[in-house]
Amino acid sequence: MTSQLELEKLVSIGEKLGLKGVELKQFLDDERDKLKQERDEERDRRAKQRAIDAHEQEEDRQRQEKIEREKAKQLEIQLKIEEAKQAQAEAQAQIGNGGYHGNGSAARSRPPKLPPFNQEKDDIDAYINRFERYATLQGWDRDTVWATSLSALIQGCGLFEYSSLSLEDSKDYDKVKQALITCILQPMV
């Protein structure tokens, strides 16, 4: 739709071109059609541009979401790596401390790094003292580890005495120690 001002301008232009009557009317109709077509094209162009902008914004939003998901995934992976490193460091620390105070059965199944008691060469009191110092320095739990660890180091009559203890007594360090000392100091006749 042509405004009054545009119409007056078109009439003035048509008259300057020497158009009158039907020719002027035809000129005005043609020019109005051109203006209408230009406005329609401009409206279409703007609508297309809005659609393009909306599409680009949606793509940007999706790209940003993907980046955020990837960052979150990377962070999760990094956290898992850090947790694994922490667990490994803790395991190494336990191994470095003798590994006997952990809950793992593998750590408990290893014998202490001491030579076995040799009845022919070793003094029982010195050997027991050495064992207790070693166990203390390793941070072993006296109630759960000492008796089993000492039993892994005894042989001969000490082993015989240990095997004759009840299951409960064989877990008690003081009873294992006493049985070993009694056996060594009072040999069987």
N, C-alpha and C positions, 0 to 999 in steps of 0.2 A: 504494500500500500504506500502510495506516494504522499508525502506531506504537502500542505498548501504552499509552503515556501519553495519546495522542489518543483512543484507544478508551475509556479510563477516564473521560476528561472528557466524552465523548459520552454514556456510560452515565449519569453523574451528572446531566447536563443533561436527558436523557430521563426519568429518575426524578423530577426536580424538576418536570417538566411533567406528571407523573402517568402516564407511559406504562409498560406492563408487557407481558411476553410478546411476542406477535406484533407488537403496535404498537411496542414498544421495538426489536424486531429490524428492523422496517421503517424506523423513524426512523434507526437506526444505519446501515442499508444506504444510505438516502438521503443521509445526511450524509457517509458515506465516498465515495459517488459524487461529491458536490459537491466534497469535498476533492481527490479524484483529478482531477476536471475542472479545478479551479483550478490544481493542480500542472501538469497537461498544458498548460493555457493559458499558464501562466508559462514553462514550458519552451519552448513554441512562440514566445512573445514574445521570450524571450532568444535563441533560434535566429535569429529574424527580425532582431533587433537586431544580432547578430553578423554576419549576412549583409549588413545595411545598412552596418555599420561597415567590413567588409571591402571592400565596393563603394566606399565613400567613400575608404578608404585607397588603393585601386587608382586611383581617379580623381585623387586628390591626387598619387600617384606619377607618373601619366601627365602631369598638368599640370606638375609639377616638371620632368620630362624634357623636355617641350615648351619650357618656359622656358629650360632649360639649352641646348637645341639652338638656340633663337633667339638666346641670348646668344653662343653660339659662332659662329653665322652673322654676327651683328652685328660681333663681334670680327674675324672674317675679312674682312668688308667694310671695316671700319675700317683693318685692316692693308693691304689692297689700295689704299685711298685714300691712306694714308700713303706706301706705296711709289711710287704714281703721282706724289704731290707731290714726293717725294724725287727721282725721275727727272726731273721737270719742272724742279726747282730746279737739278739738275746740268746739264741741257741749257741752261738759262738762263745758268748760270755759264760754260759753255763758249762760248755765243754772246757773252756779255759779255767773255770773254777772247779774242775773235777767232774762236772756234769752229774753228780750224784744227788743233788737236791732238787732236780727237776722231777716231773711226773712220768717221764718216758721210761718204759721198761728197758729200752736199748741202753740208756745211760746207766741203769742199775745193773745190767748184766755184764758189764765190763769189769774185769778184776782191777784192783789198785795197781799202780806202777811201783810196786815194791817187790823185792825178791822174796820167794817163799821162805818160811821159817825152816832152818836146817838144824835139827836137833844135835847134830855132831859138832857144828861150828858156832851156832848163835846162842847167846845168853838170853833166856826167856824174858827176864825183866827189861833188858835193854831193847829187845825186839818189840815188846808190848809198848814200851815208852815211845819208841820210834813210830810205831803204827798209830798210836793215839795223836802224836804231834802231826803226822801226815794227814790223818783224817780231819783234825781240827783246822789245819791250814787249808784243806780242800773245801771246807765248809759243809762237810757231810753231816747229815742228821744222825745223831747218836742212837736214837730210838729205832730208826728204820734201816740204816745203812751199815753201821759199824760191825755188827755181828756177822752179817752176810759177807762183808768184805774181808774180815779176819778169817772166816772159814775158807775163803778161796786161797789163803796163803799158808794154811797148815797142812802138814803131812805126817805120816807115821802114826805114833800113838795119839797125837793131838787130833788127827783126823778121825781116829777110831773113837775117841772120847766125844768128839763133836757129833758123830753119827749116832751115838747112843743117847744123846739128849732128845727130849720130846720136841715136837714141832714148835711149841710155844717157847720152850727154853732155848731152842736154837736161834730164836729171833732176839733174845735178850743178851746184849753185849756182855754185861757183867757175868752172866752164867757161862757164856762161851769162854770168856777170859779165865774164869776160875777153873773150869774143866781143863783147859789147856795147861795152866800153871800146875794144877794138881797132877796131871799126867806126866809132865816133864820132871817135876821135882820128886815125885814118888813113882819111879818106874815099876811096871808090872813085874811080878816075881815069877 
